[in-house]
Amino acid sequence: MGWDLRQALRHYRNPRLARKILEKIREIAKDLEVVKIMHVCGTHEWTITHWGIRALLPENVVVRAGPGCPVCITPASDIDSAIKLALDGVNVLTYGDMSRAKGSRMVSLEDCRAQGGRVGVVYSFMDAVKLARSNPSQEYVFLGAGFETTAPIVAYAVLKGLPENLKIISSHRYVPPAVGLLAESEDLAIDAFINPGHASTISGMKAYKPYFDRVRKPMVFAGFEPLDILLAIYMILKQIKDRNPKMENEYRRAVTWDGNLDAQKNLREVFDFDDGYWRGVAIVPDSAMNFKEKFSKVDARKIYGLASGKGDHFPSNARCAEVIKGLIDPPECPLYMKSCTPATPIGPTMVGVEGTCRIWAQHKVVGIKCRSGVCEIGSQPPRAKRMFEG
């Protein structure tokens, strides 16, 4: 870790600044009713949980985790399709946590490999390209999950030309329409959003403008350090108090209004943005990245006759869908840390490294100072206590 990075981390984790922002949050919250804020990013959830931020907020400020985990929202039918190909002798490649997510029959690609299926784990899509190029006599299919953060490298590689023996199941999803759908949901009744930092470096703030104009709810684009999150919460509360909802950029060191234009161009050249299913959420308009007809030669769905992604298919008694939508906290699921643990994950929210259940379990959180009273709080990391308590 270089000196500059160490300095930056000390700045964005400064206890004195954190306590000052918390004081401002508490002061402004005194004049407000209950405010429900949702983020749509697994890394934001990790920061919030790791640093114990929820337990420090006023009781009328509620922060919920939305569908910000790409593994969690990948349709079960896409996993089923990949499993079928692997059992039929096609080499299926995907990311590590994606290989552990279970399909409609509660079987994962990892389980499939134990049954003789041909499954391999790669760290990046370019690893899949190299592997296919090195073994031209074998068929490969890459199960590509992720948001606009991981999709651009796939689009770029397709434009440059893939090995003929490599095809792709595109389960990529585009975040802005999902935020728009969540913002309009009467059941969720979310008042404001902390918009994702990583994805927004690609899409830019402007991608969210049509949805903001429709709902007029505060949207703050935030980074991933504790001070980023606290500042975003303060900015939202100030907008609500002033009755002046707007789009604000806390993460100016990375997010811009226009975003990464080159990445956007590649995505739009390779993919059509169609209505697509988000597991546990809904069909989200204009959010599924499906290959354009001119790239059908790399589209595994067309080549192998695979169904498009759809369907929930969660384990019996699991409440994964409600966790994904932020309706409940992980401890409210009867399987949480009983039959469903990081070592024996059942639902996708315990599988994905950005899944809410996985993050809470790793931090031993058994409850929070919650929406309707006081719940038990699990152990907090010592450095979180040092940071916020002096």
KOLROKOL-299900 format. One record per residue (C-alpha): x, y, z; residue number from 0. Coordinates in nm, 3 decimals, padded with zeros to 5 digits. Layout:
N
<X:X | Y:Y | Z:Z | n:NUM>
...
REM end
This chain:
390
<X:00.000 | Y:00.000 | Z:00.000 | n:0>
<X:00.154 | Y:00.329 | Z:-00.106 | n:1>
<X:00.194 | Y:00.636 | Z:00.109 | n:2>
<X:-00.073 | Y:00.832 | Z:-00.081 | n:3>
<X:-00.329 | Y:00.556 | Z:-00.030 | n:4>
<X:-00.252 | Y:00.534 | Z:00.340 | n:5>
<X:-00.298 | Y:00.909 | Z:00.370 | n:6>
<X:-00.628 | Y:00.894 | Z:00.182 | n:7>
<X:-00.761 | Y:00.613 | Z:00.401 | n:8>
<X:-00.670 | Y:00.804 | Z:00.715 | n:9>
<X:-00.857 | Y:01.103 | Z:00.579 | n:10>
<X:-01.175 | Y:00.915 | Z:00.486 | n:11>
<X:-01.169 | Y:00.726 | Z:00.817 | n:12>
<X:-01.087 | Y:01.022 | Z:01.036 | n:13>
<X:-01.261 | Y:00.972 | Z:01.377 | n:14>
<X:-01.285 | Y:01.344 | Z:01.450 | n:15>
<X:-01.453 | Y:01.418 | Z:01.117 | n:16>
<X:-01.681 | Y:01.116 | Z:01.155 | n:17>
<X:-01.803 | Y:01.234 | Z:01.494 | n:18>
<X:-01.866 | Y:01.585 | Z:01.359 | n:19>
<X:-02.075 | Y:01.454 | Z:01.072 | n:20>
<X:-02.268 | Y:01.229 | Z:01.311 | n:21>
<X:-02.343 | Y:01.531 | Z:01.528 | n:22>
<X:-02.481 | Y:01.713 | Z:01.226 | n:23>
<X:-02.688 | Y:01.410 | Z:01.127 | n:24>
<X:-02.838 | Y:01.387 | Z:01.476 | n:25>
<X:-02.908 | Y:01.759 | Z:01.486 | n:26>
<X:-03.089 | Y:01.769 | Z:01.152 | n:27>
<X:-03.276 | Y:01.441 | Z:01.215 | n:28>
<X:-03.446 | Y:01.588 | Z:01.524 | n:29>
<X:-03.674 | Y:01.790 | Z:01.297 | n:30>
<X:-03.768 | Y:01.503 | Z:01.067 | n:31>
<X:-04.011 | Y:01.214 | Z:01.062 | n:32>
<X:-03.881 | Y:00.864 | Z:00.983 | n:33>
<X:-03.655 | Y:00.877 | Z:00.676 | n:34>
<X:-03.598 | Y:00.556 | Z:00.479 | n:35>
<X:-03.282 | Y:00.557 | Z:00.269 | n:36>
<X:-03.187 | Y:00.276 | Z:00.032 | n:37>
<X:-02.851 | Y:00.201 | Z:-00.123 | n:38>
<X:-02.810 | Y:-00.036 | Z:-00.419 | n:39>
<X:-02.451 | Y:-00.151 | Z:-00.378 | n:40>
<X:-02.294 | Y:-00.446 | Z:-00.198 | n:41>
<X:-01.978 | Y:-00.251 | Z:-00.121 | n:42>
<X:-02.183 | Y:00.021 | Z:00.045 | n:43>
<X:-02.347 | Y:-00.248 | Z:00.258 | n:44>
<X:-02.007 | Y:-00.385 | Z:00.357 | n:45>
<X:-01.890 | Y:-00.040 | Z:00.470 | n:46>
<X:-02.212 | Y:00.032 | Z:00.659 | n:47>
<X:-02.201 | Y:-00.304 | Z:00.837 | n:48>
<X:-01.826 | Y:-00.322 | Z:00.896 | n:49>
<X:-01.812 | Y:00.020 | Z:01.058 | n:50>
<X:-02.136 | Y:-00.023 | Z:01.254 | n:51>
<X:-02.291 | Y:00.286 | Z:01.099 | n:52>
<X:-02.656 | Y:00.182 | Z:01.141 | n:53>
<X:-02.618 | Y:00.149 | Z:01.518 | n:54>
<X:-02.492 | Y:00.508 | Z:01.537 | n:55>
<X:-02.771 | Y:00.675 | Z:01.343 | n:56>
<X:-03.079 | Y:00.831 | Z:01.503 | n:57>
<X:-03.366 | Y:00.585 | Z:01.526 | n:58>
<X:-03.571 | Y:00.778 | Z:01.270 | n:59>
<X:-03.298 | Y:00.739 | Z:01.005 | n:60>
<X:-03.323 | Y:00.393 | Z:00.848 | n:61>
<X:-03.075 | Y:00.267 | Z:00.588 | n:62>
<X:-03.185 | Y:-00.035 | Z:00.388 | n:63>
<X:-02.983 | Y:-00.255 | Z:00.155 | n:64>
<X:-03.136 | Y:-00.290 | Z:-00.192 | n:65>
<X:-03.057 | Y:-00.525 | Z:-00.483 | n:66>
<X:-02.692 | Y:-00.430 | Z:-00.518 | n:67>
<X:-02.550 | Y:-00.783 | Z:-00.535 | n:68>
<X:-02.516 | Y:-00.914 | Z:-00.893 | n:69>
<X:-02.501 | Y:-01.280 | Z:-00.789 | n:70>
<X:-02.817 | Y:-01.238 | Z:-00.581 | n:71>
<X:-03.027 | Y:-01.104 | Z:-00.870 | n:72>
<X:-02.903 | Y:-01.342 | Z:-01.142 | n:73>
<X:-03.210 | Y:-01.544 | Z:-01.253 | n:74>
<X:-03.222 | Y:-01.907 | Z:-01.143 | n:75>
<X:-03.299 | Y:-02.011 | Z:-01.502 | n:76>
<X:-02.961 | Y:-01.876 | Z:-01.618 | n:77>
<X:-02.789 | Y:-02.092 | Z:-01.357 | n:78>
<X:-03.001 | Y:-02.388 | Z:-01.470 | n:79>
<X:-02.894 | Y:-02.329 | Z:-01.831 | n:80>
<X:-02.526 | Y:-02.318 | Z:-01.736 | n:81>
<X:-02.562 | Y:-02.641 | Z:-01.535 | n:82>
<X:-02.726 | Y:-02.818 | Z:-01.830 | n:83>
<X:-02.443 | Y:-02.716 | Z:-02.062 | n:84>
<X:-02.180 | Y:-02.829 | Z:-01.811 | n:85>
<X:-02.345 | Y:-03.171 | Z:-01.775 | n:86>
<X:-02.364 | Y:-03.196 | Z:-02.156 | n:87>
<X:-01.988 | Y:-03.162 | Z:-02.183 | n:88>
<X:-01.948 | Y:-02.791 | Z:-02.248 | n:89>
<X:-01.685 | Y:-02.615 | Z:-02.038 | n:90>
<X:-01.874 | Y:-02.355 | Z:-01.834 | n:91>
<X:-01.671 | Y:-02.072 | Z:-01.683 | n:92>
<X:-01.784 | Y:-01.816 | Z:-01.428 | n:93>
<X:-01.675 | Y:-01.623 | Z:-01.119 | n:94>
<X:-01.619 | Y:-01.796 | Z:-00.786 | n:95>
<X:-01.925 | Y:-01.679 | Z:-00.597 | n:96>
<X:-02.144 | Y:-01.719 | Z:-00.905 | n:97>
<X:-02.046 | Y:-02.087 | Z:-00.912 | n:98>
<X:-02.200 | Y:-02.132 | Z:-00.565 | n:99>
<X:-02.541 | Y:-01.973 | Z:-00.640 | n:100>
<X:-02.819 | Y:-02.230 | Z:-00.666 | n:101>
<X:-03.066 | Y:-02.261 | Z:-00.953 | n:102>
<X:-03.430 | Y:-02.364 | Z:-00.947 | n:103>
<X:-03.352 | Y:-02.718 | Z:-00.825 | n:104>
<X:-03.127 | Y:-02.586 | Z:-00.547 | n:105>
<X:-02.820 | Y:-02.706 | Z:-00.735 | n:106>
<X:-02.521 | Y:-02.483 | Z:-00.808 | n:107>
<X:-02.248 | Y:-02.503 | Z:-01.069 | n:108>
<X:-02.018 | Y:-02.607 | Z:-00.786 | n:109>
<X:-02.255 | Y:-02.896 | Z:-00.708 | n:110>
<X:-02.268 | Y:-02.975 | Z:-01.079 | n:111>
<X:-01.889 | Y:-03.002 | Z:-01.093 | n:112>
<X:-01.900 | Y:-03.255 | Z:-00.809 | n:113>
<X:-02.142 | Y:-03.458 | Z:-01.025 | n:114>
<X:-01.901 | Y:-03.457 | Z:-01.319 | n:115>
<X:-02.007 | Y:-03.136 | Z:-01.488 | n:116>
<X:-01.738 | Y:-02.935 | Z:-01.664 | n:117>
<X:-01.716 | Y:-02.616 | Z:-01.458 | n:118>
<X:-01.425 | Y:-02.378 | Z:-01.416 | n:119>
<X:-01.378 | Y:-02.066 | Z:-01.206 | n:120>
<X:-01.207 | Y:-01.757 | Z:-01.348 | n:121>
<X:-01.113 | Y:-01.427 | Z:-01.187 | n:122>
<X:-01.199 | Y:-01.215 | Z:-01.492 | n:123>
<X:-01.359 | Y:-01.247 | Z:-01.833 | n:124>
<X:-01.017 | Y:-01.209 | Z:-01.995 | n:125>
<X:-00.908 | Y:-01.526 | Z:-01.814 | n:126>
<X:-01.194 | Y:-01.703 | Z:-01.991 | n:127>
<X:-01.076 | Y:-01.562 | Z:-02.324 | n:128>
<X:-00.720 | Y:-01.684 | Z:-02.264 | n:129>
<X:-00.838 | Y:-02.030 | Z:-02.160 | n:130>
<X:-01.057 | Y:-02.072 | Z:-02.467 | n:131>
<X:-00.780 | Y:-01.949 | Z:-02.695 | n:132>
<X:-00.537 | Y:-02.198 | Z:-02.541 | n:133>
<X:-00.775 | Y:-02.492 | Z:-02.600 | n:134>
<X:-00.930 | Y:-02.435 | Z:-02.945 | n:135>
<X:-01.067 | Y:-02.788 | Z:-02.971 | n:136>
<X:-01.298 | Y:-02.747 | Z:-02.669 | n:137>
<X:-01.628 | Y:-02.558 | Z:-02.631 | n:138>
<X:-01.648 | Y:-02.287 | Z:-02.365 | n:139>
<X:-01.940 | Y:-02.084 | Z:-02.233 | n:140>
<X:-01.894 | Y:-01.796 | Z:-01.991 | n:141>
<X:-02.181 | Y:-01.719 | Z:-01.752 | n:142>
<X:-02.148 | Y:-01.343 | Z:-01.727 | n:143>
<X:-02.317 | Y:-01.182 | Z:-01.429 | n:144>
<X:-02.270 | Y:-00.829 | Z:-01.303 | n:145>
<X:-02.370 | Y:-00.470 | Z:-01.359 | n:146>
<X:-02.227 | Y:-00.203 | Z:-01.587 | n:147>
<X:-01.904 | Y:-00.233 | Z:-01.389 | n:148>
<X:-01.814 | Y:-00.576 | Z:-01.536 | n:149>
<X:-02.008 | Y:-00.569 | Z:-01.863 | n:150>
<X:-01.781 | Y:-00.318 | Z:-02.046 | n:151>
<X:-01.483 | Y:-00.557 | Z:-02.057 | n:152>
<X:-01.711 | Y:-00.820 | Z:-02.213 | n:153>
<X:-01.835 | Y:-00.570 | Z:-02.471 | n:154>
<X:-01.482 | Y:-00.455 | Z:-02.548 | n:155>
<X:-01.358 | Y:-00.813 | Z:-02.596 | n:156>
<X:-01.653 | Y:-00.898 | Z:-02.821 | n:157>
<X:-01.578 | Y:-00.595 | Z:-03.039 | n:158>
<X:-01.211 | Y:-00.695 | Z:-03.059 | n:159>
<X:-01.305 | Y:-01.053 | Z:-03.149 | n:160>
<X:-01.344 | Y:-01.362 | Z:-02.930 | n:161>
<X:-01.207 | Y:-01.710 | Z:-02.994 | n:162>
<X:-01.462 | Y:-01.902 | Z:-03.202 | n:163>
<X:-01.499 | Y:-02.164 | Z:-02.928 | n:164>
<X:-01.612 | Y:-01.914 | Z:-02.661 | n:165>
<X:-01.978 | Y:-01.815 | Z:-02.616 | n:166>
<X:-02.147 | Y:-01.606 | Z:-02.347 | n:167>
<X:-02.465 | Y:-01.624 | Z:-02.141 | n:168>
<X:-02.522 | Y:-01.256 | Z:-02.069 | n:169>
<X:-02.689 | Y:-01.208 | Z:-01.730 | n:170>
<X:-02.558 | Y:-00.853 | Z:-01.705 | n:171>
<X:-02.795 | Y:-00.593 | Z:-01.565 | n:172>
<X:-02.805 | Y:-00.212 | Z:-01.582 | n:173>
<X:-02.864 | Y:-00.039 | Z:-01.247 | n:174>
<X:-03.036 | Y:00.298 | Z:-01.318 | n:175>
<X:-03.374 | Y:00.150 | Z:-01.427 | n:176>
<X:-03.380 | Y:-00.066 | Z:-01.112 | n:177>
<X:-03.332 | Y:00.242 | Z:-00.893 | n:178>
<X:-03.616 | Y:00.405 | Z:-01.082 | n:179>
<X:-03.843 | Y:00.106 | Z:-01.021 | n:180>
<X:-03.754 | Y:00.094 | Z:-00.650 | n:181>
<X:-03.813 | Y:00.466 | Z:-00.617 | n:182>
<X:-04.165 | Y:00.428 | Z:-00.755 | n:183>
<X:-04.256 | Y:00.132 | Z:-00.532 | n:184>
<X:-04.533 | Y:00.212 | Z:-00.286 | n:185>
<X:-04.463 | Y:-00.107 | Z:-00.090 | n:186>
<X:-04.102 | Y:-00.007 | Z:-00.020 | n:187>
<X:-04.186 | Y:00.361 | Z:00.045 | n:188>
<X:-03.822 | Y:00.468 | Z:00.011 | n:189>
<X:-03.760 | Y:00.840 | Z:00.068 | n:190>
<X:-03.410 | Y:00.873 | Z:-00.079 | n:191>
<X:-03.125 | Y:00.682 | Z:-00.241 | n:192>
<X:-02.752 | Y:00.646 | Z:-00.199 | n:193>
<X:-02.664 | Y:00.564 | Z:-00.557 | n:194>
<X:-02.384 | Y:00.318 | Z:-00.638 | n:195>
<X:-02.032 | Y:00.448 | Z:-00.680 | n:196>
<X:-01.869 | Y:00.181 | Z:-00.898 | n:197>
<X:-02.156 | Y:00.149 | Z:-01.145 | n:198>
<X:-02.200 | Y:00.524 | Z:-01.166 | n:199>
<X:-01.840 | Y:00.574 | Z:-01.279 | n:200>
<X:-01.958 | Y:00.400 | Z:-01.597 | n:201>
<X:-02.317 | Y:00.523 | Z:-01.636 | n:202>
<X:-02.259 | Y:00.871 | Z:-01.497 | n:203>
<X:-02.515 | Y:01.064 | Z:-01.298 | n:204>
<X:-02.713 | Y:01.158 | Z:-01.609 | n:205>
<X:-02.839 | Y:00.800 | Z:-01.649 | n:206>
<X:-03.046 | Y:00.849 | Z:-01.332 | n:207>
<X:-03.191 | Y:01.187 | Z:-01.432 | n:208>
<X:-03.509 | Y:01.054 | Z:-01.600 | n:209>
<X:-03.594 | Y:00.851 | Z:-01.289 | n:210>
<X:-03.517 | Y:01.139 | Z:-01.055 | n:211>
<X:-03.738 | Y:01.371 | Z:-01.260 | n:212>
<X:-04.020 | Y:01.119 | Z:-01.231 | n:213>
<X:-04.007 | Y:01.065 | Z:-00.852 | n:214>
<X:-03.830 | Y:01.378 | Z:-00.719 | n:215>
<X:-03.657 | Y:01.190 | Z:-00.437 | n:216>
<X:-03.305 | Y:01.278 | Z:-00.315 | n:217>
<X:-03.026 | Y:01.083 | Z:-00.484 | n:218>
<X:-02.667 | Y:01.112 | Z:-00.362 | n:219>
<X:-02.382 | Y:00.935 | Z:-00.541 | n:220>
<X:-02.141 | Y:00.813 | Z:-00.274 | n:221>
<X:-01.800 | Y:00.653 | Z:-00.233 | n:222>
<X:-01.715 | Y:00.358 | Z:-00.013 | n:223>
<X:-01.535 | Y:00.488 | Z:00.294 | n:224>
<X:-01.715 | Y:00.559 | Z:00.625 | n:225>
<X:-01.702 | Y:00.935 | Z:00.575 | n:226>
<X:-01.847 | Y:00.894 | Z:00.225 | n:227>
<X:-02.149 | Y:00.714 | Z:00.366 | n:228>
<X:-02.198 | Y:00.956 | Z:00.654 | n:229>
<X:-02.171 | Y:01.257 | Z:00.424 | n:230>
<X:-02.422 | Y:01.103 | Z:00.184 | n:231>
<X:-02.670 | Y:01.050 | Z:00.468 | n:232>
<X:-02.622 | Y:01.407 | Z:00.588 | n:233>
<X:-02.670 | Y:01.545 | Z:00.234 | n:234>
<X:-02.993 | Y:01.347 | Z:00.198 | n:235>
<X:-03.130 | Y:01.463 | Z:00.533 | n:236>
<X:-03.050 | Y:01.825 | Z:00.449 | n:237>
<X:-03.234 | Y:01.796 | Z:00.118 | n:238>
<X:-03.536 | Y:01.653 | Z:00.296 | n:239>
<X:-03.531 | Y:01.920 | Z:00.565 | n:240>
<X:-03.499 | Y:02.195 | Z:00.302 | n:241>
<X:-03.767 | Y:02.027 | Z:00.087 | n:242>
<X:-03.526 | Y:02.053 | Z:-00.203 | n:243>
<X:-03.472 | Y:01.707 | Z:-00.356 | n:244>
<X:-03.187 | Y:01.687 | Z:-00.607 | n:245>
<X:-02.909 | Y:01.472 | Z:-00.744 | n:246>
<X:-02.584 | Y:01.537 | Z:-00.561 | n:247>
<X:-02.237 | Y:01.394 | Z:-00.609 | n:248>
<X:-02.047 | Y:01.314 | Z:-00.290 | n:249>
<X:-01.809 | Y:01.086 | Z:-00.485 | n:250>
<X:-01.657 | Y:01.358 | Z:-00.701 | n:251>
<X:-01.319 | Y:01.191 | Z:-00.705 | n:252>
<X:-01.461 | Y:00.915 | Z:-00.927 | n:253>
<X:-01.815 | Y:00.987 | Z:-01.051 | n:254>
<X:-01.896 | Y:01.247 | Z:-01.316 | n:255>
<X:-02.215 | Y:01.367 | Z:-01.480 | n:256>
<X:-02.141 | Y:01.197 | Z:-01.813 | n:257>
<X:-01.959 | Y:00.886 | Z:-01.687 | n:258>
<X:-01.725 | Y:00.675 | Z:-01.897 | n:259>
<X:-01.831 | Y:00.755 | Z:-02.253 | n:260>
<X:-01.605 | Y:00.495 | Z:-02.414 | n:261>
<X:-01.747 | Y:00.217 | Z:-02.196 | n:262>
<X:-02.103 | Y:00.334 | Z:-02.264 | n:263>
<X:-02.036 | Y:00.336 | Z:-02.639 | n:264>
<X:-01.907 | Y:-00.021 | Z:-02.629 | n:265>
<X:-02.204 | Y:-00.140 | Z:-02.423 | n:266>
<X:-02.456 | Y:00.020 | Z:-02.659 | n:267>
<X:-02.278 | Y:-00.118 | Z:-02.963 | n:268>
<X:-02.280 | Y:-00.477 | Z:-02.837 | n:269>
<X:-02.598 | Y:-00.502 | Z:-02.627 | n:270>
<X:-02.966 | Y:-00.420 | Z:-02.658 | n:271>
<X:-03.105 | Y:-00.296 | Z:-02.327 | n:272>
<X:-03.425 | Y:-00.499 | Z:-02.288 | n:273>
<X:-03.674 | Y:-00.572 | Z:-02.011 | n:274>
<X:-03.504 | Y:-00.820 | Z:-01.781 | n:275>
<X:-03.576 | Y:-01.017 | Z:-01.468 | n:276>
<X:-03.392 | Y:-00.943 | Z:-01.144 | n:277>
<X:-03.418 | Y:-01.244 | Z:-00.915 | n:278>
<X:-03.628 | Y:-01.157 | Z:-00.614 | n:279>
<X:-03.723 | Y:-00.815 | Z:-00.748 | n:280>
<X:-03.923 | Y:-00.791 | Z:-01.071 | n:281>
<X:-03.894 | Y:-00.752 | Z:-01.445 | n:282>
<X:-03.708 | Y:-00.423 | Z:-01.476 | n:283>
<X:-03.755 | Y:-00.231 | Z:-01.803 | n:284>
<X:-03.445 | Y:-00.155 | Z:-02.012 | n:285>
<X:-03.210 | Y:-00.329 | Z:-01.769 | n:286>
<X:-03.107 | Y:-00.659 | Z:-01.932 | n:287>
<X:-02.802 | Y:-00.652 | Z:-02.158 | n:288>
<X:-02.882 | Y:-00.893 | Z:-02.442 | n:289>
<X:-02.658 | Y:-00.935 | Z:-02.744 | n:290>
<X:-02.756 | Y:-00.753 | Z:-03.059 | n:291>
<X:-02.839 | Y:-00.973 | Z:-03.357 | n:292>
<X:-02.508 | Y:-00.898 | Z:-03.527 | n:293>
<X:-02.327 | Y:-01.060 | Z:-03.232 | n:294>
<X:-02.546 | Y:-01.373 | Z:-03.227 | n:295>
<X:-02.238 | Y:-01.587 | Z:-03.299 | n:296>
<X:-02.123 | Y:-01.531 | Z:-02.939 | n:297>
<X:-02.471 | Y:-01.549 | Z:-02.783 | n:298>
<X:-02.499 | Y:-01.882 | Z:-02.601 | n:299>
<X:-02.876 | Y:-01.842 | Z:-02.565 | n:300>
<X:-02.926 | Y:-01.852 | Z:-02.940 | n:301>
<X:-02.658 | Y:-02.107 | Z:-03.018 | n:302>
<X:-02.771 | Y:-02.359 | Z:-02.755 | n:303>
<X:-03.142 | Y:-02.268 | Z:-02.749 | n:304>
<X:-03.139 | Y:-02.147 | Z:-02.388 | n:305>
<X:-03.431 | Y:-01.974 | Z:-02.218 | n:306>
<X:-03.403 | Y:-01.611 | Z:-02.117 | n:307>
<X:-03.354 | Y:-01.548 | Z:-01.747 | n:308>
<X:-03.670 | Y:-01.553 | Z:-01.537 | n:309>
<X:-03.818 | Y:-01.693 | Z:-01.216 | n:310>
<X:-03.740 | Y:-01.667 | Z:-00.845 | n:311>
<X:-03.698 | Y:-02.025 | Z:-00.721 | n:312>
<X:-03.580 | Y:-01.961 | Z:-00.367 | n:313>
<X:-03.540 | Y:-02.233 | Z:-00.102 | n:314>
<X:-03.844 | Y:-02.328 | Z:00.103 | n:315>
<X:-03.893 | Y:-02.091 | Z:00.401 | n:316>
<X:-03.615 | Y:-01.861 | Z:00.279 | n:317>
<X:-03.694 | Y:-01.491 | Z:00.264 | n:318>
<X:-03.423 | Y:-01.399 | Z:00.015 | n:319>
<X:-03.652 | Y:-01.190 | Z:-00.204 | n:320>
<X:-03.752 | Y:-00.971 | Z:00.089 | n:321>
<X:-03.387 | Y:-00.923 | Z:00.187 | n:322>
<X:-03.294 | Y:-00.833 | Z:-00.170 | n:323>
<X:-03.569 | Y:-00.570 | Z:-00.183 | n:324>
<X:-03.483 | Y:-00.432 | Z:00.159 | n:325>
<X:-03.814 | Y:-00.526 | Z:00.315 | n:326>
<X:-03.654 | Y:-00.723 | Z:00.599 | n:327>
<X:-03.313 | Y:-00.761 | Z:00.762 | n:328>
<X:-03.127 | Y:-01.094 | Z:00.736 | n:329>
<X:-03.199 | Y:-01.206 | Z:01.098 | n:330>
<X:-03.570 | Y:-01.199 | Z:01.016 | n:331>
<X:-03.522 | Y:-01.495 | Z:00.780 | n:332>
<X:-03.573 | Y:-01.824 | Z:00.969 | n:333>
<X:-03.276 | Y:-01.984 | Z:00.787 | n:334>
<X:-03.024 | Y:-01.709 | Z:00.868 | n:335>
<X:-02.720 | Y:-01.848 | Z:01.053 | n:336>
<X:-02.906 | Y:-02.173 | Z:01.115 | n:337>
<X:-02.917 | Y:-02.389 | Z:00.803 | n:338>
<X:-02.797 | Y:-02.098 | Z:00.585 | n:339>
<X:-02.445 | Y:-01.982 | Z:00.675 | n:340>
<X:-02.138 | Y:-01.863 | Z:00.479 | n:341>
<X:-02.000 | Y:-02.219 | Z:00.499 | n:342>
<X:-02.331 | Y:-02.374 | Z:00.390 | n:343>
<X:-02.510 | Y:-02.107 | Z:00.185 | n:344>
<X:-02.861 | Y:-02.185 | Z:00.069 | n:345>
<X:-02.999 | Y:-01.857 | Z:-00.060 | n:346>
<X:-02.815 | Y:-01.628 | Z:-00.305 | n:347>
<X:-02.794 | Y:-01.346 | Z:-00.050 | n:348>
<X:-02.564 | Y:-01.569 | Z:00.158 | n:349>
<X:-02.362 | Y:-01.679 | Z:-00.146 | n:350>
<X:-02.255 | Y:-01.354 | Z:-00.310 | n:351>
<X:-01.971 | Y:-01.165 | Z:-00.147 | n:352>
<X:-02.187 | Y:-00.855 | Z:-00.190 | n:353>
<X:-02.499 | Y:-01.026 | Z:-00.055 | n:354>
<X:-02.654 | Y:-00.866 | Z:00.251 | n:355>
<X:-02.685 | Y:-01.194 | Z:00.443 | n:356>
<X:-02.323 | Y:-01.288 | Z:00.369 | n:357>
<X:-02.197 | Y:-00.948 | Z:00.487 | n:358>
<X:-02.405 | Y:-00.953 | Z:00.805 | n:359>
<X:-02.302 | Y:-01.310 | Z:00.882 | n:360>
<X:-01.933 | Y:-01.240 | Z:00.836 | n:361>
<X:-01.963 | Y:-00.950 | Z:01.079 | n:362>
<X:-02.164 | Y:-01.163 | Z:01.325 | n:363>
<X:-02.456 | Y:-00.922 | Z:01.318 | n:364>
<X:-02.763 | Y:-01.079 | Z:01.473 | n:365>
<X:-02.975 | Y:-00.764 | Z:01.475 | n:366>
<X:-02.966 | Y:-00.385 | Z:01.464 | n:367>
<X:-03.124 | Y:-00.089 | Z:01.636 | n:368>
<X:-03.410 | Y:-00.150 | Z:01.406 | n:369>
<X:-03.720 | Y:-00.005 | Z:01.254 | n:370>
<X:-03.968 | Y:-00.098 | Z:01.526 | n:371>
<X:-03.779 | Y:-00.104 | Z:01.851 | n:372>
<X:-03.440 | Y:-00.212 | Z:01.979 | n:373>
<X:-03.290 | Y:-00.537 | Z:01.859 | n:374>
<X:-02.977 | Y:-00.711 | Z:01.975 | n:375>
<X:-02.651 | Y:-00.596 | Z:01.820 | n:376>
<X:-02.382 | Y:-00.843 | Z:01.728 | n:377>
<X:-02.012 | Y:-00.782 | Z:01.776 | n:378>
<X:-01.865 | Y:-00.475 | Z:01.607 | n:379>
<X:-01.509 | Y:-00.471 | Z:01.471 | n:380>
<X:-01.273 | Y:-00.313 | Z:01.729 | n:381>
<X:-01.150 | Y:-00.052 | Z:01.481 | n:382>
<X:-01.511 | Y:00.061 | Z:01.421 | n:383>
<X:-01.547 | Y:00.124 | Z:01.793 | n:384>
<X:-01.218 | Y:00.310 | Z:01.804 | n:385>
<X:-01.318 | Y:00.523 | Z:01.511 | n:386>
<X:-01.656 | Y:00.638 | Z:01.635 | n:387>
<X:-01.608 | Y:00.632 | Z:02.010 | n:388>
<X:-01.277 | Y:00.809 | Z:02.018 | n:389>
REM end
